[in-house]
Amino acid sequence: MKLTKDEKNKMIYEIQYFFENEREESIGIIAAEEVLDFFLESIGKIIYNKGLDDAKIYFEKRLEDLALDYELLKK
């Protein structure tokens, strides 16, 4: 999964913030980037595929609704 530089910097900041506030540990930028890379590698594909599955379900439902609307328009 590719992130823009701004997205990556924001996530690194969020990871540092989490460690500081939830675990009372201070980690540097490199450590936070390693945590981010680990999670992107290990669960990035799962999250991506879940998003695709959710979109598929949404569009299938919308197509059903359109088919019903179409039938209602018939005279």
Secondary structure per residue as TSV (DSSP state, phi and psi in degrees):
chain	resnum	aa	ss	phi	psi
A	1	M	-	360.0	127.8
A	2	K	-	-98.2	136.5
A	3	L	-	-117.2	149.8
A	4	T	-	-70.1	165.7
A	5	K	H	-59.8	-42.2
A	6	D	H	-64.5	-42.1
A	7	E	H	-62.7	-43.5
A	8	K	H	-64.2	-44.4
A	9	N	H	-61.3	-40.5
A	10	K	H	-64.0	-42.9
A	11	M	H	-66.4	-38.8
A	12	I	H	-61.4	-44.2
A	13	Y	H	-60.6	-44.0
A	14	E	H	-62.6	-39.1
A	15	I	H	-65.4	-44.7
A	16	Q	H	-61.0	-42.3
A	17	Y	H	-62.1	-44.4
A	18	F	H	-59.1	-50.4
A	19	F	H	-60.8	-40.4
A	20	E	H	-67.0	-45.3
A	21	N	H	-88.9	-30.9
A	22	E	H	-95.9	-30.9
A	23	R	S	-116.5	-4.0
A	24	E	-	52.8	41.1
A	25	E	-	-123.4	141.3
A	26	S	-	-104.3	124.2
A	27	I	-	-122.6	151.1
A	28	G	-	-84.5	179.5
A	29	I	H	-63.0	-42.7
A	30	I	H	-64.3	-44.9
A	31	A	H	-63.2	-42.1
A	32	A	H	-64.4	-38.3
A	33	E	H	-66.0	-37.0
A	34	E	H	-65.6	-40.1
A	35	V	H	-61.9	-46.6
A	36	L	H	-59.9	-47.8
A	37	D	H	-60.4	-40.6
A	38	F	H	-59.5	-49.0
A	39	F	H	-69.0	-37.2
A	40	L	H	-62.9	-40.8
A	41	E	H	-70.3	-42.8
A	42	S	H	-82.9	-34.4
A	43	I	H	-123.9	-1.3
A	44	G	H	-57.2	-45.1
A	45	K	H	-67.4	-37.3
A	46	I	H	-62.8	-46.5
A	47	I	H	-65.2	-41.9
A	48	Y	H	-59.6	-49.3
A	49	N	H	-64.9	-36.1
A	50	K	H	-63.7	-40.5
A	51	G	H	-61.5	-41.9
A	52	L	H	-63.3	-43.4
A	53	D	H	-61.0	-43.7
A	54	D	H	-62.6	-41.8
A	55	A	H	-64.5	-40.3
A	56	K	H	-61.5	-45.5
A	57	I	H	-61.4	-44.1
A	58	Y	H	-59.3	-49.0
A	59	F	H	-70.2	-32.9
A	60	E	H	-62.4	-42.2
A	61	K	H	-63.9	-43.6
A	62	R	H	-61.9	-39.6
A	63	L	H	-64.5	-38.6
A	64	E	H	-61.3	-44.8
A	65	D	H	-61.6	-42.3
A	66	L	H	-64.0	-39.5
A	67	A	H	-63.5	-40.7
A	68	L	H	-65.2	-44.1
A	69	D	H	-60.6	-41.0
A	70	Y	H	-59.8	-46.7
A	71	E	H	-63.6	-35.9
A	72	L	H	-67.7	-29.6
A	73	L	H	-77.1	-21.3
A	74	K	-	-64.1	144.4
A	75	K	-	-109.0	360.0
